[in-house]
Amino acid sequence: MANDAPRATVLVVDDEASIRESLRMILEYEGYRVEEADGGKTALARLGDRLPDAVLLDIKMPEMDGLDLLSAFRERGYDMPVVIITGHGDVSTAVEATRRGAYDFLEKPLQRERVLVSLRNAIDAHRLQSENRTLRLEPDELIGSSVAMRRLRETVEKAAPTPATVLILGESGTGKELVARAIHRESARKDRPYVQVNCAAIPDELIESELFGHEKGSFTGAVRRATGKFVAADGGTIFLDEIGDMSGRTQAKVLRVLQSGEVEPVGAEKTVRVDVRVVAATHRDLEEEIAAGRFREDLFYRLNVIPIRTPPLREHLDDLAILVEYFVRRYAAQNNYRPKEFDEDALEHLRSLPWKGNVRELKNLVERLLILSPGDEITREDVFRATGGARPELSSSLTSLKTLREFREAAERLFLLQKLEENDWNVTQTAADVETPRSNLYKKMDQYGIRREDHT
């Protein structure tokens, strides 16, 4: 069992302590984590945001029977598999429970192997269902019904079947990588390699070797021959992310590949011919980079055959509610988490935020709110708390301050509070982010009365 479902959690709900103890011994021996509840109300109280992997549920219990508890699970959006425990006279009731969504039912007296097989099958089936649900979400990540997103998808659909080089332009967090994957997925090369390179993440002295490969002994540390990314992508697509951060020397080599289809590994005497479609992306304004002498104009024109612009979130805020719902469903499916709904005030406040990090920032915030918000519904106040933002009364109070000094102090307090919450109250990291000594940050926190316990 341990190999099939390592450390899965099972909630045992039964009013008989002896049955709970017997099941605990069986399950813990097989490597399960076990939680117990002596009734329906206790079970509901025990369930937090993280759901058990399965529930063993007795039908006959005082106060709330198994059928009522099963209905309560489903009404609250709890979709973990439930295996019903029933006495001989309750088979028809157990069948009704199965009709309502229970995975299986077991008759008393319980048989060890039957319990284990049923649980293992229930957990495996639920995990497979969750994985399939997540996979079905993946291809549709360029989601949204706004004009901006419809145009983006239309451009991708037109560009993908062609062999043309594509240049994706857009701010950080707008989905440039998703566009590149969609282009490959919808192209004739979809069954061939897709290779991604983040040009900004590779040191300048190593990027040529990373892209084009190298021969053994061609430089210090080259202890063996290495194949570059262009050769690895032969027949498929290479995605050069953040190409605006590439050095002039490497730009020249990439230009050669685009012109001749030939790659020259570092230290090699011969070139290697490749058939690769290039998709590049950058958040930089390449025309400004050209004017400043940092980017080759001839390379720009080679890359810019089909330009695609990914819109910032502020240009398609009509999609925000759809995106929030998508991220909620995806996070819940991937992590066996209880879905939550955002009330309209929370969504309205989200639309008012600047979204400098765009859709990526929204995704991270939604995940944070699902984890940290206490209720079943995410409210405007939850959003304020998660973003470290000023509450409406604080924002309006800034304009009512009488002196410049009072305004500066109030603004500094709000700024430090936001940065501390962004870093989960890690003072060392926050001090580094705001470029001040840690001792000075502690002094500021004392000065303004900023304490973690007041904001968590």
Summary of the structure (lengths in Angstrom):
residues: 456
radius of gyration: 28.4
end to end distance: 39.5
largest distance: 84.1
contacts: 1401
relative contact order: 0.08
helix: 52%
strand: 14%
